[in-house]
Amino acid sequence: MGRVLWQPEGDWIKATNIDCFIQYVNRCYGTDFHEYAELHRWSCDQTEQFWLSIIDFCGVRIEGDLTPVVDDPLRVSGANWFPNSRLNFAENLLASAHDDQLSKKAALVFRGENGRRDSVTYSELYQRVFRMAKYMREQGVSAGDRVVAVMPNCIETVVGMLAASSMGAIWSSCSPDFGINGIVDRFEQIEPVFLLTVDGYFYAGKAISILDRVQLVQKRISSIKTTVIVPFLELDSNAIPITGVDFYNEIEQSNANGEIDFAHLGFLHPLYIMYSSGTTGVPKCIVHSAGGTLLQHRKEHVLHADLKASDVLFYFTTCGWMMWNWLISGLASGATLVLFDGSPFHPAAASLIDMIDEENISLFGTSAKYISALEKAGIKPRNTHKLDQLRAIFSTGSPLAPESFDYVYRDVKSDICLSSISGGTDIISCFALGNPILPVVSGELQCVGLGMDVRIFDDNGTSVVNQKGELVCVNAFPSCPIGFWNDPDGTKFSAAYFERFEGVWAHGDYGEITDRGSMIIYGRSDAVLNPGGVRIGTAEIYRQVEQLDFVVDSVVIGQEWQDDVRVILFVKLGEDENLDEDRINLIKSTIRGNTTPRHVPAKIVQVDDIPRTISGKIAELAVRKVVHNECVNNTDALANPESLALFRNLPVLQS
């Protein structure tokens, strides 16, 4: 068993939403649950009772007959959820606008890296959405149409999404740092009629115009009929030299107020189109339903994140990552959401930590990479900041190393729930989550999510405990995608998730579930190393390398070599630092001493940069392809595609 770093106690537990939910279930169904494991087993076995309880306990606005809940609780793909009900996603997120106690509180606070701060109350947000929805209708947008956005994480983006979903249009977004091919590769496939964009964005102290990309998008995607520009760099729209567009501030200046005409549509009506972020080809268009997204996010926010109306929720994300969609659903709880856009280290390494105090953030979400970078920058918030309201930190994007767990409790704050969570764009939610009534154990994700019968399968499809294997889900869950866009017979969708184990969702993660119900993620299955036939998760090596202060970043791959696979580790060091024999030996001894001799790389190579996707994930597959002289088709998925050239035809890998 790993080290317990935090243990919730009586008063803390009694104040949590999930403890209240356990008492609610006991009252309603005559159960006598005291432990999370009991609740989780019931939530998987009693599908109808559990999801009806989520609707009632979380106050989901839904109409019609709620039975049947699902036509087949064991059919993961194609399960028909709440076939006799109707709802509207935006209506659920804007419900607080008509609550006397919540309507005047801040719904959204925007913080830009350049010091800009905007805020909007729930009632103001409602009217902004009304005006945008009215404008969209005037432009001919209707239910089922695709509305796309190239936007930073700001208030106007949320307004656009809520306006689109209020009428049943389908929303899809990416961040403005995407290249032109990255934008077109995604949006051209879904034939949008409406584009919301900015003139540019700020990053690391620089103002970056994207007007050239906007014009190319208009030219290359012929289905777009209306383009609205949000002046983000130039607050005066008259200074933007582009024609054939409307401006967001002109829509706002109409000052029209009224009641939004929410379209009540089927539970499985499409809400979002998300995209796979891989570099192996044109991104897959993953379609998520309004009802499935809403129920799953309400469950995760209310029960697993313990989100309350009194909270201030922040997640460091862009509009090209599913955590943006996850964050925005927090409006349904009546909480205040803090939106940030820019570099998290500008103008200083502790900028986001400063914001925790300035905005009284109680729930702070970020990536594992950010936490590691904070530690290497020598930031010790426990000594420099108050963090009075902060009670939880969420981490995702990649496995959180045990050393990062230690850093948080040693140098950030000791009395918080540190929740490493894992899921993905594929399910717009999580399979493994935090839990405010369970202990935090170093290197582990606290629990499997309620209602999700998640298991680890060995190669034979047998469920195993305390062993490494494939992460799967064997029961129906509402946030399972409707399918892929332009995949009418579902062939591509089935191949992506159900080909490995028939009828079972195979997520593509390599992990382990302990006998206590916690989870460990070792990396992506398709990036697993296989030297001498022994499977090694890449995260097992990253966890050791991240301990070394002189290593800024790294990527590890398996290189085919002499009828086997050998482990190659690439490292990025600090400026003007070199990888000498002493450092190579230290890296190897650290890995060997904390893992096994098979984990030790055959070669350790210094490079100037490590390729990452725009959402911040290490591009292991792209590096592996380059090393093997294979083509990387979708380089626009990368934040730094030029870095791939560093890995091509390296002499050191030829011997």
Secondary structure, 3 states (H helix, E strand, C coil): CCCEEECCCHHHHHCCHHHHHHHHHHHHHCCCCCCHHHHHHHHHHCHHHHHHHHHHHCCCCCEECCCCCECCCCCCCCCCECCCEEECHHHHHCHHHHCCCCCCCEEEEEEECCCCEEEEEHHHHHHHHHHHHHHHHHCCCCCCCEEEEECCCCHHHHHHHHHHHHCCCEEEEECCCCCHHHHHHHHHHHCCCEEEEECEEEECCEEEECHHHHHHHHHHCCCCCEEEEECCCCCCHHHCCCCCCEEHHHHHCCCCCCCCCCCCEECCCEEEEEECCCCCCCCCEEEEEHHHHHHHHHHHHHHHCCCCCCCEEEECCCCCCHHHHHHHHHHHHCCEEEEEECCCCCCCCCHHHHHHHHHCCCEEEEEHHHHHHHHHCCCCHHHHCCCCCCCEEEEECCCCCHHHHHHHHHHHCCCCEEEECEEECCCCEEEEECCCCCCEECCCECEECCCCCEEEECCCCCEECCCCEEEEECCCCCCCCCEECCCCCCHHHHHHHCCCCCCCEEEEEEEEECCCCCEEEEEEHHHCECHHHCCECHHHHHHHHCCCCCEEEEEEEEEEECCEEEEEEEEEECCCCCCCHHHHHHHHHHHHHHCCHHHCCCEEEECCCCCEECCCCECHHHHHHHHCCCCCCCHHHECCHHHHHHHCCCHHHHC
